[in-house]
């Protein structure tokens, strides 16, 4: 699964140390076409938020009940300036609510 599979949650699991439920987006796209990449990320993030807001997460992953939820993007390629700006906006939005947000991009 990947950032392009809009109707799927790539990975979901519980962090053993914190008890937080991590919903991971697997981002394998390079940043050559920034607008395409940002559009794909936006769609995938929105799908994850819908999964949470609809409470479908609790049907599919009952261990999430009562736990802090974190949306995490794990990317293969180093993020560019436009991507970083987008991520900052998403982080500001999500971190002001009940959902945490983390990003890990490669080199």
MIDRENMAR-780366 format. One record per residue (C-alpha): residue number from 1; residue in three letters; x, y, z. Coordinates in steps of 0.2 Angstrom, whole numbers, plus 5000, padded with zeros to 4 digits. Layout:
<sites>
+-----+-----+------+------+------+
:   n : res :   c1 :   c2 :   c3 :
+-----+-----+------+------+------+
: NUM : ALA :    X :    Y :    Z :
...
+-----+-----+------+------+------+
</sites>
This chain:
<sites>
+-----+-----+------+------+------+
:   n : res :   c1 :   c2 :   c3 :
+-----+-----+------+------+------+
:   1 : UNK : 5000 : 5000 : 5000 :
:   2 : UNK : 5005 : 5018 : 4997 :
:   3 : UNK : 5001 : 5036 : 4997 :
:   4 : UNK : 4992 : 5033 : 4980 :
:   5 : UNK : 4980 : 5020 : 4988 :
:   6 : UNK : 4967 : 5032 : 4994 :
:   7 : UNK : 4955 : 5020 : 5000 :
:   8 : UNK : 4967 : 5010 : 5011 :
:   9 : UNK : 4975 : 5013 : 5027 :
:  10 : UNK : 4994 : 5009 : 5024 :
:  11 : UNK : 4998 : 5004 : 5042 :
:  12 : UNK : 4990 : 5005 : 5059 :
:  13 : UNK : 4997 : 4999 : 5075 :
:  14 : UNK : 5000 : 5003 : 5093 :
:  15 : UNK : 5016 : 5011 : 5100 :
:  16 : UNK : 5021 : 4999 : 5114 :
:  17 : UNK : 5030 : 5013 : 5124 :
:  18 : UNK : 5017 : 5026 : 5123 :
:  19 : UNK : 5001 : 5017 : 5119 :
:  20 : UNK : 4997 : 5029 : 5105 :
:  21 : UNK : 4989 : 5022 : 5089 :
:  22 : UNK : 4999 : 5026 : 5074 :
:  23 : UNK : 4991 : 5027 : 5057 :
:  24 : UNK : 5005 : 5028 : 5044 :
:  25 : UNK : 5005 : 5034 : 5027 :
:  26 : UNK : 5019 : 5026 : 5016 :
:  27 : UNK : 5025 : 5039 : 5004 :
:  28 : UNK : 5036 : 5032 : 4991 :
:  29 : UNK : 5035 : 5046 : 4978 :
:  30 : UNK : 5049 : 5057 : 4974 :
:  31 : UNK : 5047 : 5076 : 4973 :
:  32 : UNK : 5051 : 5079 : 4955 :
:  33 : UNK : 5032 : 5084 : 4952 :
:  34 : UNK : 5028 : 5093 : 4968 :
:  35 : UNK : 5010 : 5097 : 4963 :
:  36 : UNK : 5006 : 5079 : 4960 :
:  37 : UNK : 5015 : 5074 : 4976 :
:  38 : UNK : 5006 : 5087 : 4986 :
:  39 : UNK : 4989 : 5082 : 4979 :
:  40 : UNK : 4992 : 5064 : 4983 :
:  41 : UNK : 4997 : 5068 : 5000 :
:  42 : UNK : 4982 : 5079 : 5003 :
:  43 : UNK : 4970 : 5066 : 4997 :
:  44 : UNK : 4978 : 5052 : 5008 :
:  45 : UNK : 4978 : 5063 : 5023 :
:  46 : UNK : 4959 : 5068 : 5020 :
:  47 : UNK : 4955 : 5049 : 5018 :
:  48 : UNK : 4964 : 5046 : 5035 :
:  49 : UNK : 4954 : 5060 : 5043 :
:  50 : UNK : 4938 : 5053 : 5036 :
:  51 : UNK : 4942 : 5036 : 5043 :
:  52 : UNK : 4945 : 5044 : 5060 :
:  53 : UNK : 4930 : 5056 : 5060 :
:  54 : UNK : 4918 : 5043 : 5054 :
:  55 : UNK : 4924 : 5032 : 5069 :
:  56 : UNK : 4927 : 5018 : 5056 :
:  57 : UNK : 4944 : 5016 : 5065 :
:  58 : UNK : 4936 : 5009 : 5080 :
:  59 : UNK : 4927 : 4996 : 5070 :
:  60 : UNK : 4942 : 4991 : 5060 :
:  61 : UNK : 4955 : 4993 : 5075 :
:  62 : UNK : 4946 : 4992 : 5092 :
:  63 : UNK : 4962 : 4994 : 5101 :
:  64 : UNK : 4961 : 5012 : 5096 :
:  65 : UNK : 4947 : 5016 : 5108 :
:  66 : UNK : 4952 : 5028 : 5121 :
:  67 : UNK : 4969 : 5030 : 5113 :
:  68 : UNK : 4978 : 5045 : 5106 :
:  69 : UNK : 4979 : 5044 : 5087 :
:  70 : UNK : 4994 : 5050 : 5077 :
:  71 : UNK : 4994 : 5052 : 5058 :
:  72 : UNK : 5012 : 5048 : 5053 :
:  73 : UNK : 5019 : 5051 : 5035 :
:  74 : UNK : 5035 : 5040 : 5032 :
:  75 : UNK : 5043 : 5046 : 5016 :
:  76 : UNK : 5057 : 5038 : 5005 :
:  77 : UNK : 5064 : 5054 : 4998 :
:  78 : UNK : 5070 : 5070 : 5006 :
:  79 : UNK : 5056 : 5083 : 5006 :
:  80 : UNK : 5057 : 5099 : 4996 :
:  81 : UNK : 5053 : 5117 : 5002 :
:  82 : UNK : 5035 : 5116 : 4995 :
:  83 : UNK : 5032 : 5099 : 5003 :
:  84 : UNK : 5039 : 5106 : 5020 :
:  85 : UNK : 5028 : 5121 : 5019 :
:  86 : UNK : 5013 : 5110 : 5016 :
:  87 : UNK : 5018 : 5098 : 5030 :
:  88 : UNK : 5019 : 5113 : 5042 :
:  89 : UNK : 5001 : 5118 : 5038 :
:  90 : UNK : 4995 : 5101 : 5041 :
:  91 : UNK : 5004 : 5099 : 5057 :
:  92 : UNK : 4997 : 5116 : 5063 :
:  93 : UNK : 4980 : 5111 : 5059 :
:  94 : UNK : 4981 : 5093 : 5066 :
:  95 : UNK : 4991 : 5097 : 5082 :
:  96 : UNK : 4978 : 5110 : 5087 :
:  97 : UNK : 4965 : 5096 : 5088 :
:  98 : UNK : 4964 : 5078 : 5095 :
:  99 : UNK : 4975 : 5070 : 5082 :
: 100 : UNK : 4994 : 5070 : 5082 :
: 101 : UNK : 5004 : 5072 : 5067 :
: 102 : UNK : 5022 : 5066 : 5063 :
: 103 : UNK : 5033 : 5066 : 5048 :
: 104 : UNK : 5048 : 5055 : 5044 :
: 105 : UNK : 5057 : 5058 : 5027 :
: 106 : UNK : 5072 : 5050 : 5020 :
: 107 : UNK : 5088 : 5057 : 5014 :
+-----+-----+------+------+------+
</sites>
